[in-house]
Protein backbone atom coordinates (compact mmCIF):
# COMPACT_ATOMS: atom_id res chain seq x y z
CA UNK A 1 0.00 0.00 0.00
CA UNK A 2 1.15 3.55 -0.60
CA UNK A 3 0.31 7.17 0.02
CA UNK A 4 -1.60 8.57 -2.97
CA UNK A 5 -1.52 12.31 -3.55
CA UNK A 6 -3.94 14.44 -5.56
CA UNK A 7 -4.02 17.95 -6.99
CA UNK A 8 -7.32 19.70 -7.81
CA UNK A 9 -7.33 22.37 -10.52
CA UNK A 10 -10.39 24.62 -10.77
CA UNK A 11 -10.48 26.20 -14.22
CA UNK A 12 -12.49 29.31 -15.02
CA UNK A 13 -12.19 33.07 -15.20
CA UNK A 14 -15.62 33.29 -13.53
CA UNK A 15 -14.16 31.89 -10.30
CA UNK A 16 -11.19 34.28 -10.29
CA UNK A 17 -13.47 37.23 -11.04
CA UNK A 18 -15.79 36.33 -8.18
CA UNK A 19 -18.77 35.70 -10.46
CA UNK A 20 -18.97 32.06 -9.34
CA UNK A 21 -18.31 30.60 -5.90
CA UNK A 22 -16.04 27.57 -6.17
CA UNK A 23 -17.74 24.85 -4.12
CA UNK A 24 -16.43 22.05 -6.33
CA UNK A 25 -13.00 21.76 -4.75
CA UNK A 26 -14.47 21.45 -1.26
CA UNK A 27 -16.71 18.57 -2.35
CA UNK A 28 -13.94 16.77 -4.22
CA UNK A 29 -11.52 17.17 -1.30
CA UNK A 30 -14.05 15.61 1.07
CA UNK A 31 -14.68 12.67 -1.24
CA UNK A 32 -10.97 12.04 -1.75
CA UNK A 33 -10.41 12.14 1.99
CA UNK A 34 -13.00 9.39 2.45
CA UNK A 35 -10.90 6.99 0.37
CA UNK A 36 -7.56 8.05 1.94
CA UNK A 37 -6.28 10.03 -1.04
CA UNK A 38 -4.22 12.91 0.32
CA UNK A 39 -4.76 16.28 -1.29
CA UNK A 40 -1.52 18.24 -1.54
CA UNK A 41 -2.71 21.31 -3.46
CA UNK A 42 -5.72 23.16 -4.86
CA UNK A 43 -5.22 25.59 -7.75
CA UNK A 44 -7.64 28.07 -9.30
CA UNK A 45 -6.52 29.22 -12.75
CA UNK A 46 -7.63 31.12 -15.84
CA UNK A 47 -9.24 29.30 -18.76
CA UNK A 48 -6.08 29.70 -20.83
CA UNK A 49 -4.53 26.80 -22.71
CA UNK A 50 -0.92 27.53 -21.78
CA UNK A 51 -1.77 28.16 -18.13
CA UNK A 52 -3.75 24.91 -17.95
CA UNK A 53 -0.92 22.99 -19.62
CA UNK A 54 1.72 24.42 -17.29
CA UNK A 55 -0.36 23.71 -14.20
CA UNK A 56 -1.05 20.10 -15.19
CA UNK A 57 2.65 19.50 -15.87
CA UNK A 58 3.56 21.04 -12.54
CA UNK A 59 0.92 18.97 -10.71
CA UNK A 60 2.14 15.76 -12.36
CA UNK A 61 5.50 16.14 -10.59
CA UNK A 62 3.98 15.55 -7.15
CA UNK A 63 0.52 14.00 -7.60
CA UNK A 64 -0.62 10.66 -8.94
CA UNK A 65 -4.15 12.04 -9.43
CA UNK A 66 -4.93 15.37 -11.08
CA UNK A 67 -8.57 16.42 -11.12
CA UNK A 68 -9.72 19.43 -13.12
CA UNK A 69 -13.15 21.05 -13.09
CA UNK A 70 -14.41 23.40 -15.78
CA UNK A 71 -13.65 24.02 -19.41
CA UNK A 72 -15.51 21.02 -20.87
CA UNK A 73 -18.45 22.84 -22.44
CA UNK A 74 -19.17 23.22 -26.16
CA UNK A 75 -18.18 26.89 -26.52
CA UNK A 76 -14.91 28.49 -27.58
CA UNK A 77 -13.86 29.37 -24.04
CA UNK A 78 -13.85 25.68 -23.05
CA UNK A 79 -10.29 24.56 -23.71
CA UNK A 80 -9.53 21.72 -21.31
CA UNK A 81 -9.82 18.73 -23.66
CA UNK A 82 -7.71 20.52 -26.28
CA UNK A 83 -4.95 20.92 -23.71
CA UNK A 84 -5.11 17.22 -22.84
CA UNK A 85 -4.85 16.26 -26.52
CA UNK A 86 -1.85 18.57 -26.90
CA UNK A 87 -0.13 17.10 -23.84
CA UNK A 88 -0.62 13.61 -25.28
CA UNK A 89 0.33 14.72 -28.79
CA UNK A 90 -2.93 13.23 -30.01
CA UNK A 91 -5.85 14.41 -32.10
CA UNK A 92 -9.35 14.84 -30.76
CA UNK A 93 -11.72 12.21 -32.11
CA UNK A 94 -15.43 11.58 -31.80
CA UNK A 95 -15.68 8.87 -29.16
CA UNK A 96 -18.55 6.52 -30.14
CA UNK A 97 -19.52 5.80 -26.55
CA UNK A 98 -19.54 9.48 -25.60
CA UNK A 99 -21.51 10.34 -28.74
CA UNK A 100 -24.13 7.72 -27.88
CA UNK A 101 -24.45 9.13 -24.34
CA UNK A 102 -24.91 12.73 -25.43
CA UNK A 103 -27.31 11.73 -28.23
CA UNK A 104 -29.46 9.76 -25.81
CA UNK A 105 -29.36 12.60 -23.28
CA UNK A 106 -30.71 15.03 -25.88
CA UNK A 107 -33.35 12.55 -26.97
CA UNK A 108 -34.54 11.32 -23.57
CA UNK A 109 -34.00 14.39 -21.35
CA UNK A 110 -34.00 17.44 -23.61
CA UNK A 111 -36.34 16.02 -26.25
CA UNK A 112 -34.49 17.57 -29.18
CA UNK A 113 -31.77 16.54 -31.65
CA UNK A 114 -28.08 17.33 -31.32
CA UNK A 115 -26.74 20.40 -33.03
CA UNK A 116 -23.24 20.54 -34.51
CA UNK A 117 -21.73 22.32 -31.54
CA UNK A 118 -23.11 19.92 -28.95
CA UNK A 119 -21.99 16.94 -31.02
CA UNK A 120 -18.47 18.13 -30.31
CA UNK A 121 -19.04 17.22 -26.65
CA UNK A 122 -18.13 13.70 -27.80
CA UNK A 123 -14.66 14.83 -28.96
CA UNK A 124 -11.99 13.22 -26.79
CA UNK A 125 -8.25 12.60 -27.05
CA UNK A 126 -7.76 9.23 -28.76
CA UNK A 127 -6.37 7.38 -25.72
CA UNK A 128 -8.69 8.95 -23.12
CA UNK A 129 -11.54 7.05 -21.49
CA UNK A 130 -14.98 8.73 -21.27
CA UNK A 131 -16.87 8.75 -17.96
CA UNK A 132 -20.65 8.72 -18.35
CA UNK A 133 -22.46 11.84 -17.18
CA UNK A 134 -26.17 11.15 -16.76
CA UNK A 135 -26.88 14.71 -15.59
CA UNK A 136 -25.50 16.70 -18.53
CA UNK A 137 -23.89 16.62 -21.96
CA UNK A 138 -20.19 16.78 -21.06
CA UNK A 139 -18.73 13.41 -20.13
CA UNK A 140 -15.83 13.14 -17.73
CA UNK A 141 -12.44 12.26 -19.20
CA UNK A 142 -9.93 9.82 -17.66
CA UNK A 143 -6.42 9.99 -19.12
CA UNK A 144 -3.08 8.38 -18.28
CA UNK A 145 -0.32 10.99 -18.47
CA UNK A 146 3.29 10.36 -17.43
CA UNK A 147 3.01 8.74 -13.97
CA UNK A 148 -0.35 10.34 -13.20
CA UNK A 149 -4.03 10.06 -14.00
CA UNK A 150 -5.76 13.21 -15.23
CA UNK A 151 -9.49 13.34 -14.55
CA UNK A 152 -11.38 16.15 -16.29
CA UNK A 153 -14.82 17.02 -14.95
CA UNK A 154 -17.42 19.64 -15.92
CA UNK A 155 -17.62 22.71 -13.69
CA UNK A 156 -21.39 22.55 -13.15
CA UNK A 157 -21.60 21.41 -9.50
CA UNK A 158 -24.39 18.83 -9.81
CA UNK A 159 -22.73 17.28 -12.86
CA UNK A 160 -19.35 17.20 -11.12
CA UNK A 161 -20.85 15.60 -7.99
CA UNK A 162 -22.61 12.94 -10.04
CA UNK A 163 -19.41 12.01 -11.85
CA UNK A 164 -17.30 12.01 -8.69
CA UNK A 165 -19.63 9.70 -6.77
CA UNK A 166 -20.69 7.34 -9.57
CA UNK A 167 -17.59 7.20 -11.78
CA UNK A 168 -14.44 8.79 -10.39
CA UNK A 169 -14.27 7.49 -6.81
CA UNK A 170 -15.04 3.86 -7.78
CA UNK A 171 -12.44 3.99 -10.56
CA UNK A 172 -9.78 5.49 -8.27
CA UNK A 173 -10.42 2.73 -5.74
CA UNK A 174 -9.99 0.12 -8.49
CA UNK A 175 -6.80 1.72 -9.78
CA UNK A 176 -4.86 2.64 -6.63
CA UNK A 177 -3.97 0.73 -3.49
CA UNK A 178 -4.08 3.55 -0.95
CA UNK A 179 -2.77 3.60 2.58
CA UNK A 180 -5.45 4.16 5.19
CA UNK A 181 -5.80 7.76 6.32
CA UNK A 182 -7.77 7.89 9.57
CA UNK A 183 -9.24 10.92 11.34
CA UNK A 184 -10.69 11.16 14.82
CA UNK A 185 -12.38 14.30 16.13
CA UNK A 186 -13.05 15.78 19.53
CA UNK A 187 -15.33 18.81 19.80
CA UNK A 188 -14.51 21.18 22.63
CA UNK A 189 -16.26 24.18 24.14
CA UNK A 190 -15.81 26.49 27.10
CA UNK A 191 -12.08 27.11 26.61
CA UNK A 192 -10.26 29.58 24.31
CA UNK A 193 -8.04 28.12 21.61
CA UNK A 194 -4.83 29.55 23.10
CA UNK A 195 -5.64 28.16 26.56
CA UNK A 196 -6.50 24.79 25.02
CA UNK A 197 -3.17 24.69 23.17
CA UNK A 198 -1.30 25.39 26.41
CA UNK A 199 -3.27 22.72 28.26
CA UNK A 200 -2.56 20.14 25.54
CA UNK A 201 1.09 21.10 25.00
CA UNK A 202 2.60 18.07 26.74
CA UNK A 203 0.09 15.77 25.04
CA UNK A 204 0.91 17.25 21.63
CA UNK A 205 4.67 17.02 22.24
CA UNK A 206 4.33 13.32 23.06
CA UNK A 207 2.48 12.38 19.85
CA UNK A 208 4.23 9.92 17.52
CA UNK A 209 5.59 11.46 14.33
CA UNK A 210 2.92 9.82 12.16
CA UNK A 211 0.06 11.43 14.13
CA UNK A 212 -0.87 15.09 13.69
CA UNK A 213 -3.13 17.27 15.83
CA UNK A 214 -5.03 20.20 14.29
CA UNK A 215 -7.12 22.92 15.96
CA UNK A 216 -10.23 23.92 13.99
CA UNK A 217 -12.08 26.78 15.74
CA UNK A 218 -15.66 27.69 14.84
CA UNK A 219 -18.14 29.89 16.73
CA UNK A 220 -16.56 29.67 20.19
CA UNK A 221 -16.11 25.93 19.79
CA UNK A 222 -13.00 24.06 18.70
CA UNK A 223 -12.80 20.82 16.78
CA UNK A 224 -9.62 18.88 17.47
CA UNK A 225 -8.61 16.57 14.64
CA UNK A 226 -6.16 13.72 15.05
CA UNK A 227 -4.89 12.28 11.76
CA UNK A 228 -2.73 9.25 11.06
CA UNK A 229 -1.72 7.25 7.98
CA UNK A 230 -0.64 3.65 7.61
CA UNK A 231 -1.40 0.22 6.17
CA UNK A 232 -3.19 -1.36 9.16
CA UNK A 233 -6.58 0.19 9.72
CA UNK A 234 -7.36 -1.59 12.99
CA UNK A 235 -4.05 -0.57 14.56
CA UNK A 236 -4.48 3.05 13.49
CA UNK A 237 -8.03 3.26 14.84
CA UNK A 238 -7.01 1.70 18.14
CA UNK A 239 -4.12 4.10 18.50
CA UNK A 240 -6.32 7.14 17.90
CA UNK A 241 -8.99 5.81 20.26
CA UNK A 242 -6.42 5.66 23.06
CA UNK A 243 -5.32 9.22 22.32
CA UNK A 244 -8.91 10.45 22.41
CA UNK A 245 -9.23 8.89 25.87
CA UNK A 246 -6.10 10.77 26.93
CA UNK A 247 -7.60 14.07 25.76
CA UNK A 248 -10.80 13.33 27.64
CA UNK A 249 -8.77 12.81 30.83
CA UNK A 250 -6.97 16.14 30.35
CA UNK A 251 -10.10 18.27 29.63
CA UNK A 252 -13.03 16.19 30.95
CA UNK A 253 -15.38 19.16 31.34
CA UNK A 254 -14.85 20.70 27.90
CA UNK A 255 -15.68 17.87 25.50
CA UNK A 256 -19.22 17.76 24.15
CA UNK A 257 -18.93 15.32 21.28
CA UNK A 258 -16.57 13.02 19.42
CA UNK A 259 -16.28 12.13 15.74
CA UNK A 260 -19.60 12.09 13.86
CA UNK A 261 -21.45 12.41 17.15
CA UNK A 262 -21.90 16.18 16.75
CA UNK A 263 -24.64 18.48 18.02
CA UNK A 264 -27.28 17.41 15.49
CA UNK A 265 -26.53 13.73 16.02
CA UNK A 266 -26.70 14.21 19.79
CA UNK A 267 -30.07 15.94 19.44
CA UNK A 268 -31.27 12.99 17.35
CA UNK A 269 -29.98 10.47 19.88
CA UNK A 270 -31.60 12.24 22.84
CA UNK A 271 -34.94 12.73 21.10
CA UNK A 272 -34.98 9.12 19.93
CA UNK A 273 -33.97 7.66 23.29
CA UNK A 274 -36.34 9.83 25.33
CA UNK A 275 -39.17 9.94 22.78
CA UNK A 276 -39.08 13.75 22.60
CA UNK A 277 -40.54 15.78 19.74
CA UNK A 278 -39.29 19.25 18.86
CA UNK A 279 -40.45 22.25 16.86
CA UNK A 280 -39.04 25.62 15.85
CA UNK A 281 -40.24 29.21 15.57
CA UNK A 282 -37.83 31.49 13.77
CA UNK A 283 -37.62 35.15 12.95
CA UNK A 284 -34.26 36.40 11.65
CA UNK A 285 -32.83 32.88 11.19
CA UNK A 286 -35.60 32.33 8.62
CA UNK A 287 -35.78 28.54 8.79
CA UNK A 288 -32.09 27.84 9.31
CA UNK A 289 -32.74 25.97 12.58
CA UNK A 290 -35.39 23.79 10.96
CA UNK A 291 -33.18 23.16 7.94
CA UNK A 292 -30.27 22.10 10.14
CA UNK A 293 -32.39 19.81 12.30
CA UNK A 294 -33.90 18.06 9.29
CA UNK A 295 -30.53 17.59 7.56
CA UNK A 296 -30.08 14.47 9.70
CA UNK A 297 -31.59 11.24 8.39
CA UNK A 298 -34.34 10.00 10.66
CA UNK A 299 -35.27 13.48 11.86
CA UNK A 300 -38.88 12.97 10.78
CA UNK A 301 -39.39 10.76 13.82
CA UNK A 302 -38.87 13.64 16.26
CA UNK A 303 -39.08 16.95 14.36
CA UNK A 304 -42.70 18.14 14.26
CA UNK A 305 -42.23 21.22 12.09
CA UNK A 306 -41.11 24.82 11.94
CA UNK A 307 -42.75 28.24 11.73
CA UNK A 308 -40.97 31.19 10.12
CA UNK A 309 -42.63 34.04 11.98
CA UNK A 310 -40.73 36.87 10.34
CA UNK A 311 -43.33 39.61 10.77
CA UNK A 312 -44.75 40.81 14.13
CA UNK A 313 -48.25 39.96 12.88
CA UNK A 314 -47.37 36.28 12.41
CA UNK A 315 -45.74 36.22 15.84
CA UNK A 316 -48.97 37.54 17.33
CA UNK A 317 -51.55 35.70 15.22
CA UNK A 318 -49.88 32.29 14.91
CA UNK A 319 -47.66 32.05 17.97
CA UNK A 320 -49.89 34.18 20.24
CA UNK A 321 -47.12 36.56 21.30
CA UNK A 322 -48.74 39.32 23.37
CA UNK A 323 -49.70 42.23 21.09
CA UNK A 324 -49.14 44.80 23.82
CA UNK A 325 -45.65 43.43 24.35
CA UNK A 326 -44.89 43.80 20.65
CA UNK A 327 -46.35 47.32 20.66
CA UNK A 328 -44.41 48.56 23.68
CA UNK A 329 -41.13 46.63 23.49
CA UNK A 330 -40.95 45.22 19.98
CA UNK A 331 -40.06 41.66 19.10
CA UNK A 332 -36.38 41.52 20.02
CA UNK A 333 -36.44 40.82 23.73
CA UNK A 334 -36.46 38.00 26.25
CA UNK A 335 -40.23 37.93 26.68
CA UNK A 336 -40.95 37.64 22.96
CA UNK A 337 -38.43 34.83 22.53
CA UNK A 338 -40.02 32.89 25.37
CA UNK A 339 -43.58 33.47 24.17
CA UNK A 340 -42.60 32.36 20.66
CA UNK A 341 -41.25 29.09 22.07
CA UNK A 342 -44.33 28.51 24.23
CA UNK A 343 -46.59 29.35 21.31
CA UNK A 344 -44.77 26.75 19.24
CA UNK A 345 -45.37 24.10 21.91
CA UNK A 346 -49.10 24.71 21.62
CA UNK A 347 -49.31 25.24 17.87
CA UNK A 348 -47.22 22.22 16.88
CA UNK A 349 -48.09 20.06 19.90
CA UNK A 350 -44.42 19.20 20.47
CA UNK A 351 -42.51 18.42 23.65
CA UNK A 352 -39.75 21.01 23.24
CA UNK A 353 -39.67 24.18 21.15
CA UNK A 354 -36.90 26.61 20.28
CA UNK A 355 -37.32 30.16 18.98
CA UNK A 356 -35.09 32.86 17.52
CA UNK A 357 -35.54 36.62 17.37
CA UNK A 358 -32.92 39.26 16.71
CA UNK A 359 -31.63 42.25 14.76
CA UNK A 360 -29.54 41.08 11.82
CA UNK A 361 -29.14 44.53 10.31
CA UNK A 362 -28.13 46.57 8.56
CA UNK A 363 -29.85 49.03 10.93
CA UNK A 364 -31.08 48.98 14.55
CA UNK A 365 -34.78 48.26 15.00
CA UNK A 366 -37.36 50.94 15.84
CA UNK A 367 -36.98 50.27 19.57
CA UNK A 368 -33.26 51.02 19.53
CA UNK A 369 -32.07 47.41 19.67
CA UNK A 370 -28.65 47.31 18.07
CA UNK A 371 -27.57 45.15 15.17
CA UNK A 372 -26.16 41.89 16.49
CA UNK A 373 -28.60 41.45 19.38
CA UNK A 374 -30.43 38.11 19.50
CA UNK A 375 -32.50 36.01 21.90
CA UNK A 376 -33.04 32.26 21.79
CA UNK A 377 -35.99 30.83 23.70
CA UNK A 378 -36.35 27.16 24.59
CA UNK A 379 -39.41 25.73 26.31
CA UNK A 380 -41.04 22.52 27.38
CA UNK A 381 -44.21 22.17 29.43
CA UNK A 382 -42.25 22.26 32.69
CA UNK A 383 -39.11 24.22 31.90
CA UNK A 384 -38.22 27.42 30.04
CA UNK A 385 -35.01 29.34 29.40
CA UNK A 386 -33.87 32.29 27.29
CA UNK A 387 -30.35 33.06 26.08
CA UNK A 388 -29.14 36.49 25.04
CA UNK A 389 -26.38 37.04 22.49
CA UNK A 390 -24.74 40.18 21.14
CA UNK A 391 -22.34 40.12 18.21
CA UNK A 392 -22.36 43.62 16.69
CA UNK A 393 -19.41 43.22 14.31
CA UNK A 394 -20.61 40.27 12.26
CA UNK A 395 -22.03 40.46 8.75
CA UNK A 396 -25.72 39.64 8.44
CA UNK A 397 -25.01 36.15 7.06
CA UNK A 398 -22.29 35.34 9.59
CA UNK A 399 -24.41 36.61 12.49
CA UNK A 400 -27.35 34.46 11.44
CA UNK A 401 -25.18 31.38 11.04
CA UNK A 402 -23.43 31.91 14.37
CA UNK A 403 -26.65 32.35 16.35
CA UNK A 404 -28.23 29.32 14.67
CA UNK A 405 -25.17 27.26 15.53
CA UNK A 406 -25.19 28.37 19.15
CA UNK A 407 -28.97 27.90 19.40
CA UNK A 408 -28.61 24.26 18.41
CA UNK A 409 -25.95 23.76 21.06
CA UNK A 410 -28.26 25.29 23.69
CA UNK A 411 -31.06 23.02 22.48
CA UNK A 412 -28.78 20.00 22.82
CA UNK A 413 -27.95 20.93 26.42
CA UNK A 414 -31.62 21.61 27.24
CA UNK A 415 -32.64 18.21 25.90
CA UNK A 416 -29.82 16.44 27.72
CA UNK A 417 -30.96 17.91 31.02
CA UNK A 418 -34.71 17.77 30.40
CA UNK A 419 -35.34 14.38 31.94
JONORWO-V684614 format. One record per pair of residues at least 24 apart in sequence whose C-alpha atoms are under 7 Angstrom apart, sorted by the first residue. I is the first residue (numbers start at 0). J is the second residue. If there is no record, write none. Layout:
i=I j=J
i=I j=J
This chain:
i=0 j=176
i=0 j=177
i=0 j=178
i=0 j=230
i=1 j=176
i=1 j=177
i=1 j=178
i=2 j=177
i=2 j=178
i=3 j=36
i=3 j=37
i=3 j=63
i=3 j=177
i=4 j=36
i=4 j=37
i=4 j=38
i=4 j=39
i=4 j=62
i=4 j=63
i=4 j=64
i=5 j=36
i=5 j=37
i=5 j=38
i=5 j=39
i=5 j=62
i=5 j=63
i=5 j=64
i=5 j=65
i=6 j=38
i=6 j=39
i=6 j=40
i=6 j=41
i=6 j=58
i=6 j=62
i=6 j=64
i=6 j=65
i=6 j=66
i=7 j=40
i=7 j=41
i=7 j=42
i=7 j=65
i=7 j=66
i=7 j=67
i=8 j=41
i=8 j=42
i=8 j=43
i=8 j=66
i=8 j=67
i=8 j=68
i=9 j=42
i=9 j=43
i=9 j=44
i=9 j=67
i=9 j=68
i=9 j=69
i=10 j=43
i=10 j=44
i=10 j=45
i=10 j=46
i=10 j=67
i=10 j=68
i=10 j=69
i=10 j=70
i=11 j=44
i=11 j=45
i=11 j=46
i=11 j=69
i=11 j=70
i=12 j=45
i=12 j=46
i=23 j=156
i=35 j=177
i=35 j=178
i=35 j=179
i=35 j=180
i=36 j=177
i=46 j=70
i=46 j=78
i=48 j=78
i=48 j=82
i=52 j=82
i=59 j=147
i=62 j=147
i=63 j=146
i=63 j=147
i=63 j=148
i=64 j=147
i=64 j=148
i=64 j=149
i=65 j=148
i=65 j=149
i=65 j=150
i=66 j=149
i=66 j=150
i=66 j=151
i=67 j=150
i=67 j=151
i=67 j=152
i=68 j=151
i=68 j=152
i=68 j=153
i=68 j=154
i=69 j=152
i=69 j=153
i=69 j=154
i=70 j=153
i=71 j=137
i=71 j=153
i=72 j=137
i=73 j=116
i=73 j=117
i=73 j=119
i=73 j=120
i=80 j=123
i=83 j=124
i=84 j=124
i=89 j=124
i=89 j=125
i=90 j=124
i=90 j=125
i=91 j=122
i=91 j=123
i=91 j=124
i=91 j=125
i=92 j=122
i=92 j=123
i=92 j=124
i=92 j=125
i=93 j=121
i=93 j=122
i=93 j=123
i=94 j=121
i=94 j=122
i=94 j=123
i=97 j=121
i=97 j=129
i=97 j=138
i=101 j=136
i=104 j=136
i=130 j=166
i=132 j=158
i=132 j=162
i=134 j=158
i=178 j=228
i=178 j=229
i=178 j=230
i=179 j=228
i=179 j=229
i=179 j=230
i=179 j=232
i=180 j=227
i=180 j=228
i=180 j=229
i=181 j=226
i=181 j=227
i=181 j=228
i=182 j=224
i=182 j=225
i=182 j=226
i=182 j=227
i=183 j=224
i=183 j=225
i=183 j=226
i=183 j=239
i=183 j=258
i=184 j=222
i=184 j=223
i=184 j=224
i=184 j=225
i=184 j=257
i=184 j=258
i=185 j=222
i=185 j=223
i=185 j=224
i=185 j=254
i=185 j=256
i=185 j=257
i=185 j=258
i=186 j=221
i=186 j=222
i=186 j=223
i=186 j=254
i=186 j=255
i=186 j=256
i=186 j=257
i=187 j=220
i=187 j=221
i=187 j=222
i=187 j=253
i=187 j=254
i=187 j=255
i=188 j=219
i=188 j=220
i=188 j=221
i=188 j=253
i=188 j=254
i=189 j=253
i=218 j=401
i=262 j=408
i=262 j=411
i=263 j=292
i=265 j=411
i=266 j=411
i=267 j=298
i=269 j=414
i=269 j=415
i=270 j=301
i=275 j=301
i=275 j=350
i=276 j=301
i=276 j=302
i=276 j=303
i=276 j=349
i=276 j=350
i=276 j=351
i=277 j=301
i=277 j=302
i=277 j=303
i=277 j=349
i=277 j=350
i=277 j=351
i=277 j=352
i=278 j=302
i=278 j=303
i=278 j=304
i=278 j=305
i=278 j=343
i=278 j=347
i=278 j=349
i=278 j=351
i=278 j=352
i=278 j=353
i=279 j=304
i=279 j=305
i=279 j=306
i=279 j=343
i=279 j=352
i=279 j=353
i=279 j=354
i=280 j=305
i=280 j=306
i=280 j=307
i=280 j=308
i=280 j=339
i=280 j=340
i=280 j=343
i=280 j=353
i=280 j=354
i=280 j=355
i=281 j=306
i=281 j=307
i=281 j=308
i=281 j=354
i=281 j=355
i=281 j=356
i=282 j=307
i=282 j=308
i=282 j=309
i=282 j=355
i=282 j=356
i=283 j=309
i=283 j=355
i=283 j=356
i=283 j=357
i=283 j=359
i=284 j=355
i=284 j=399
i=284 j=403
i=287 j=403
i=288 j=403
i=303 j=347
i=303 j=349
i=304 j=347
i=314 j=339
i=318 j=342
i=318 j=343
i=328 j=366
i=329 j=366
i=330 j=356
i=331 j=356
i=331 j=357
i=331 j=373
i=331 j=374
i=332 j=374
i=333 j=374
i=333 j=385
i=336 j=374
i=336 j=375
i=336 j=376
i=337 j=376
i=337 j=377
i=337 j=385
i=340 j=376
i=340 j=377
i=340 j=378
i=341 j=378
i=350 j=379
i=351 j=378
i=351 j=379
i=352 j=377
i=352 j=378
i=352 j=379
i=353 j=377
i=353 j=378
i=359 j=395
i=359 j=398
i=359 j=399
i=360 j=395
i=371 j=398
i=375 j=406
